[in-house]
Amino acid sequence: MTTHETPEHSLSYILNHLGESRESYRFATAPPIWQTSNFAMPDVATMRTVVRDELANSFYTRGNNPTVEILRKKLAALECCDDALVFGSGAAAMAIGVLSQVQAGDHIIAVQRPYSWTKTLLSQLLPRYQIQTSFVDGTRVENFQAAIQTNTKLIVLETPNSLTFELQDLQAVAALARQHQITTIVDNSFCSPLYQKPHRLGIDLVMHSGTKYLSGHSDVLAGVLCGSKEMIDAIFRGPYMTFGPLLSPHDAWLMLRGLRTMPIRMEQIHRSTQKVVAFLKTHRAIKKIHYALDPASPQAALAAKQMGAFAGLISIEVDAKNFAQMEAFCDALELFLIAASWGGYESLQMPIVGFMEETNYRPGIGLPFNLVRLSIGLEDPELLIADLAQALGRI
Ligand SMILES: Cc1ncc(COP(=O)(O)O)c(C=O)c1O
């Protein structure tokens, strides 16, 4: 830490020291995994004090646990929020974040193509409870404005957006929402708190799939929700404790370990991705690249304004003529493992063709069959480029 930085604002301090009271566990450098479901109280008076604020104390691990608490403090500080809750998956964090803000009869506005299970929540599950969602093209703030109804209570954002990485102007949408007393929530998984801080731009709740860059090792599923003390307390006392979507102490510990190296992982992935993008841009078998930091994109100025960078996700549209050619390309990739998720140490590919049947395919409806999302990992970029070159050579 340099002298002009306060501890709360120093990234290295947050990741290495914030929230860790080493004197209370014999100065162990790595915190213990408090693998316990509950905590015994010395007397009734103490119990009474503790249960008044279960989030700030340790009473029952469904609510709080010392290992989990260290993680919560770091995540809240990273997102410049008062507090954070952690979950067993990103999907749980989004579901609870949304549910906590709406009731029967309310209306939600969401970005057009959110992560698939966010879409299922909004378009299939919530209508069963008389909560409707309008999906809008989030690249223009006017589209949010036009969709506002008298009963709109929540705006759900995801920037960059899943698979094709369009951006929403966080500051503009937050200002619009505030004018209409609408709450905002954003999925910030793609940028991580290192490259985008939505709360500072006025967004109320910041959600993450902690499974991705925050953990970074493809060995834990986790979710995060950050916000003001008031909002987090209310979510904790309501749906969080009711549904019980906790992150286990062991998974919290794994995530803490992943967080320590997040800046160097992200930096390397960001650099490698730029090299891979430069290679793909010149290749004759690439029809289109979706990359949030593309300087040629109409959203380049917005990207520069609200995102420090963007780590390792690219989608490419390959010049494949049919499903068989597309599958041959994907199968030929050796280092890009065919898998869900992203943000780990290893490079991955998610071919959209794997979700489709050729007999039902209608060009122009939904995503094209020749789109594949690549997640760049920690391998040498030269190895990744050679792998892409040999697979593209088959087209
Ligand atoms: C953008 C985005 N948000 C949320 C999720 C859900 O996170 P999890 O898989 O941790 O439930 C994912 C998962 O891939 C995702 O890509």
The ligand as an SDF file (V2000), in Angstrom:
LIG
                    3D

 16 16  0  0  0  0  0  0  0  0999 V2000
  -23.3140  -13.9260  -17.4710 C   0  0  0  0  0  0  0  0  0  0  0  0
  -23.6650  -15.0250  -16.5420 C   0  0  0  0  0  0  0  0  0  0  0  0
  -24.4080  -14.7350  -15.4730 N   0  0  0  0  0  0  0  0  0  0  0  0
  -24.7760  -15.6920  -14.6020 C   0  0  0  0  0  0  0  0  0  0  0  0
  -24.3810  -16.9940  -14.7760 C   0  0  0  0  0  0  0  0  0  0  0  0
  -24.8340  -18.0270  -13.7800 C   0  0  0  0  0  0  0  0  0  0  0  0
  -23.8010  -18.3180  -12.9130 O   0  0  0  0  0  0  0  0  0  0  0  0
  -23.6250  -19.7640  -12.2290 P   0  0  0  0  0  0  0  0  0  0  0  0
  -23.2860  -20.7170  -13.3090 O   0  0  0  0  0  0  0  0  0  0  0  0
  -22.5320  -19.5200  -11.2450 O   0  0  0  0  0  0  0  0  0  0  0  0
  -24.9300  -20.0980  -11.5970 O   0  0  0  0  0  0  0  0  0  0  0  0
  -23.5890  -17.3390  -15.8570 C   0  0  0  0  0  0  0  0  0  0  0  0
  -23.1290  -18.7390  -16.0460 C   0  0  0  0  0  0  0  0  0  0  0  0
  -22.5370  -19.1000  -17.0180 O   0  0  0  0  0  0  0  0  0  0  0  0
  -23.2220  -16.3350  -16.7800 C   0  0  0  0  0  0  0  0  0  0  0  0
  -22.4910  -16.6040  -17.8680 O   0  0  0  0  0  0  0  0  0  0  0  0
  1  2  1  0
  2  3  1  0
  2 15  2  0
  3  4  2  0
  4  5  1  0
  5  6  1  0
  5 12  2  0
  6  7  1  0
  7  8  1  0
  8  9  2  0
  8 10  1  0
  8 11  1  0
 12 13  1  0
 12 15  1  0
 13 14  2  0
 15 16  1  0
M  END
$$$$
